[in-house]
Amino acid sequence: SHPLEGADPPAGMAAAASPPPGAALPPFQFRARHEGPDWRRLSAVEVDRVAAEVNVAVLQEHLEHVTFCNAGRERCPHCQGPADPLLLKLLRLAQLCLEYLLHSQDYLSAQLRAGQELLRAADAHRDLLAKDVARGAQQIRLLKEECKRRKKIIATQQMMLQAGATYHQCQFCDKAFMNASFLHSHLQRRHSEEPKKKSQTYKLQEEINQLKEQLQLTRSQLEAEQHDHIVKLSKVGHIL
């Protein structure tokens, strides 16, 4: 059975040894003690001074020896009588408490290291997600700009289709105008520095006229195809 079975541990030790939620302490077993105390080494320690100065370094230096020495066979140097059983029991209980606290400390240190590793992994994952979010935001911005550009093109094309053969296209940019006066004002405001030779103007005007004719032809074809499609749909509706 467990050496401390049936005994309530001190409140401080119970709190220190409690594992995190969802975790359990690994299997534990008290070590056997065979070596006797090193009295010469212990006699050099001034316990009151260690306590007054809170000298943790000295405690750490003697922790292993004090925890795992065996004083059960020690005898009084004067009368050679056995040590007081109650004092031995007190020392033994203190050693067991220390050993269990050391075990709990090692376990909690391992848990802390594992938690730190998980935290580092989470930080790295967060950084990757932040980069993905930044890339997504950039893509959204580009898509919005592309949608805006396409809406503008569609609006211009719709205006051209509605205007038919009466619209006037700027030969220097993608803008189109409902009449020649607007086009002339636009050319003066935006393209006054562009060369305007008469031969080039005539050539561009011819191309514009050809494009107008092609646009009108395309419009007529689209209307004819749309009419044919409506007729076909009506026939299918009658059949169904």
C-alpha positions as CSV (number, residue, x, y, z in Angstrom):
1,S,0.0,0.0,0.0
2,H,1.0,3.7,-0.4
3,P,3.2,4.8,2.5
4,L,1.0,7.9,3.0
5,E,-2.3,6.1,2.4
6,G,-5.1,7.2,4.8
7,A,-3.3,10.4,5.8
8,D,-4.5,13.8,4.6
9,P,-1.6,15.8,2.9
10,P,-0.9,19.4,4.0
11,A,-3.0,22.0,2.1
12,G,0.0,23.6,0.5
13,M,1.4,20.2,-0.7
14,A,-2.0,19.2,-2.1
15,A,-2.3,22.4,-4.1
16,A,1.3,22.1,-5.4
17,A,0.9,18.5,-6.4
18,S,-2.5,18.9,-8.1
19,P,-2.3,18.2,-11.8
20,P,-3.8,20.5,-14.4
21,P,-7.4,19.8,-15.4
22,G,-7.6,16.8,-17.8
23,A,-4.1,15.6,-16.7
24,A,-2.9,13.1,-14.2
25,L,0.3,12.7,-12.3
26,P,2.5,9.9,-13.8
27,P,2.9,6.7,-11.7
28,F,4.9,7.4,-8.5
29,Q,6.8,5.2,-6.1
30,F,9.0,6.2,-3.2
31,R,12.7,5.4,-3.5
32,A,14.5,3.1,-1.2
33,R,17.1,4.7,1.2
34,H,20.3,3.0,2.0
35,E,23.1,5.6,2.6
36,G,23.4,7.1,6.1
37,P,23.5,10.8,6.8
38,D,26.7,12.7,6.0
39,W,27.1,14.2,9.5
40,R,30.3,16.1,8.7
41,R,28.6,17.7,5.7
42,L,25.5,18.5,7.8
43,S,27.5,19.9,10.7
44,A,28.9,22.7,8.4
45,V,25.4,24.0,7.8
46,E,24.2,26.9,10.1
47,V,20.5,26.3,9.9
48,D,19.5,29.5,11.7
49,R,21.6,31.6,9.3
50,V,20.1,29.8,6.3
51,A,16.6,30.6,7.6
52,A,17.5,34.2,8.4
53,E,19.1,34.8,5.0
54,V,16.5,32.7,3.1
55,N,19.5,31.0,1.4
56,V,17.8,28.8,-1.1
57,A,21.1,27.9,-2.7
58,V,22.2,26.0,0.4
59,L,18.8,24.2,0.6
60,Q,19.2,23.2,-3.0
61,E,22.7,21.9,-2.3
62,H,21.6,19.6,0.5
63,L,18.1,18.8,-0.8
64,E,19.0,15.4,-2.5
65,H,21.1,14.2,0.5
66,V,18.6,15.2,3.2
67,T,15.7,13.7,1.2
68,F,17.2,10.3,0.4
69,C,19.5,9.5,3.4
70,N,18.6,6.7,5.9
71,A,18.9,7.7,9.5
72,G,17.0,4.6,10.8
73,R,20.2,2.8,11.9
74,E,21.9,5.8,13.5
75,R,22.8,5.6,17.2
76,C,23.6,8.2,19.8
77,P,27.4,8.9,19.8
78,H,27.4,9.2,23.6
79,C,25.3,6.2,24.8
80,Q,25.1,4.2,21.6
81,G,21.4,4.0,22.1
82,P,19.0,4.1,19.1
83,A,17.5,7.3,18.0
84,D,14.1,8.5,19.3
85,P,11.5,6.7,17.3
86,L,9.2,9.8,17.1
87,L,12.1,11.9,15.8
88,L,12.8,9.2,13.2
89,K,9.2,9.1,12.2
90,L,9.1,12.9,11.9
91,L,12.3,12.8,9.7
92,R,10.9,10.0,7.6
93,L,7.6,11.8,7.0
94,A,9.4,15.0,6.1
95,Q,11.6,13.0,3.6
96,L,8.5,11.4,2.0
97,C,6.8,14.8,1.7
98,L,10.0,16.2,0.1
99,E,10.3,13.3,-2.3
100,Y,6.7,13.7,-3.4
101,L,7.0,17.4,-3.8
102,L,10.1,16.9,-5.9
103,H,8.2,14.4,-8.1
104,S,5.3,16.9,-8.4
105,Q,7.8,19.7,-9.2
106,D,9.4,17.6,-12.0
107,Y,6.0,16.8,-13.4
108,L,4.8,20.4,-13.3
109,S,8.0,21.5,-14.9
110,A,7.5,19.0,-17.7
111,Q,3.9,20.3,-18.1
112,L,5.1,23.8,-18.2
113,R,7.6,23.0,-21.0
114,A,4.9,21.2,-22.9
115,G,2.6,24.2,-22.5
116,Q,5.3,26.5,-23.7
117,E,5.9,24.3,-26.8
118,L,2.1,24.4,-27.5
119,L,2.1,28.2,-27.0
120,R,5.0,28.6,-29.5
121,A,3.2,26.4,-32.0
122,A,0.0,28.4,-31.5
123,D,1.9,31.6,-32.0
124,A,3.4,30.3,-35.2
125,H,0.0,29.1,-36.4
126,R,-1.4,32.6,-35.5
127,D,1.3,34.2,-37.6
128,L,0.4,32.0,-40.5
129,L,-3.3,32.9,-40.1
130,A,-2.4,36.6,-40.0
131,K,-0.5,36.3,-43.2
132,D,-3.4,34.4,-44.8
133,V,-5.8,37.1,-43.6
134,A,-3.5,39.8,-45.0
135,R,-3.3,38.0,-48.4
136,G,-7.1,37.6,-48.3
137,A,-7.6,41.3,-47.6
138,Q,-5.3,42.1,-50.5
139,Q,-7.2,39.8,-52.8
140,I,-10.5,41.3,-51.7
141,R,-9.1,44.8,-52.4
142,L,-8.0,43.8,-55.9
143,L,-11.3,42.1,-56.6
144,K,-13.2,45.2,-55.5
145,E,-11.0,47.3,-57.8
146,E,-11.6,44.9,-60.7
147,C,-15.4,44.9,-60.0
148,K,-15.4,48.7,-60.0
149,R,-13.5,48.7,-63.3
150,R,-15.8,46.2,-64.9
151,K,-18.9,48.1,-63.7
152,K,-17.6,51.2,-65.3
153,I,-16.9,49.3,-68.6
154,I,-20.4,47.7,-68.5
155,A,-22.0,51.1,-67.8
156,T,-20.1,52.6,-70.8
157,Q,-21.1,49.7,-73.0
158,Q,-24.8,50.1,-72.0
159,M,-24.7,53.8,-72.7
160,M,-23.2,53.0,-76.1
161,L,-25.9,50.4,-76.9
162,Q,-28.6,52.8,-75.8
163,A,-27.1,55.7,-77.9
164,G,-26.8,53.5,-80.9
165,A,-25.0,55.2,-83.8
166,T,-25.1,58.6,-82.1
167,Y,-22.4,58.2,-79.5
168,H,-18.9,59.7,-79.9
169,Q,-15.8,57.7,-78.7
170,C,-12.7,59.5,-77.6
171,Q,-9.7,58.3,-79.7
172,F,-7.3,58.7,-76.8
173,C,-9.1,56.9,-73.9
174,D,-12.1,54.6,-73.3
175,K,-14.6,57.4,-72.6
176,A,-17.6,57.9,-74.9
177,F,-20.0,60.9,-75.2
178,M,-23.5,61.4,-76.3
179,N,-22.7,64.3,-78.7
180,A,-19.7,65.9,-80.4
181,S,-19.8,69.0,-78.2
182,F,-19.1,66.9,-75.1
183,L,-16.4,65.0,-76.9
184,H,-14.8,68.3,-78.0
185,S,-14.8,69.7,-74.4
186,H,-13.3,66.4,-73.2
187,L,-10.5,66.6,-75.8
188,Q,-9.7,70.2,-74.8
189,R,-9.6,69.3,-71.0
190,R,-7.9,66.0,-71.1
191,H,-6.0,65.6,-74.4
192,S,-5.1,69.1,-75.4
193,E,-1.4,68.1,-75.6
194,E,-2.1,65.2,-78.0
195,P,-1.1,65.7,-81.6
196,K,-4.2,66.3,-83.7
197,K,-3.2,66.0,-87.4
198,K,-6.0,66.1,-89.9
199,S,-5.0,62.9,-91.6
200,Q,-5.0,61.0,-88.3
201,T,-8.3,62.5,-87.4
202,Y,-9.9,61.4,-90.7
203,K,-8.4,57.9,-90.2
204,L,-9.7,57.7,-86.7
205,Q,-13.1,59.0,-87.7
206,E,-13.3,56.3,-90.4
207,E,-12.4,53.6,-87.9
208,I,-15.0,55.0,-85.5
209,N,-17.6,54.9,-88.2
210,Q,-16.7,51.3,-88.9
211,L,-16.9,50.4,-85.3
212,K,-20.3,52.1,-85.0
213,E,-21.6,50.0,-88.0
214,Q,-20.2,46.8,-86.4
215,L,-21.8,47.7,-83.1
216,Q,-25.1,48.3,-84.8
217,L,-24.8,45.0,-86.6
218,T,-23.9,43.2,-83.4
219,R,-26.9,44.7,-81.7
220,S,-29.2,43.6,-84.5
221,Q,-27.8,40.1,-84.3
222,L,-28.2,40.0,-80.5
223,E,-31.8,41.1,-80.8
224,A,-32.5,38.5,-83.5
225,E,-30.9,35.7,-81.4
226,Q,-32.9,36.9,-78.4
227,H,-36.1,36.7,-80.4
228,D,-35.3,33.2,-81.7
229,H,-34.5,32.1,-78.1
230,I,-37.9,33.4,-76.9
231,V,-39.7,31.6,-79.7
232,K,-37.9,28.3,-78.8
233,L,-38.8,28.7,-75.1
234,S,-42.4,29.4,-76.0
235,K,-42.5,26.2,-78.1
236,V,-41.0,24.1,-75.3
237,G,-43.6,25.6,-72.9
238,H,-46.4,24.5,-75.2
239,I,-45.0,21.0,-75.5
240,L,-44.7,20.6,-71.7
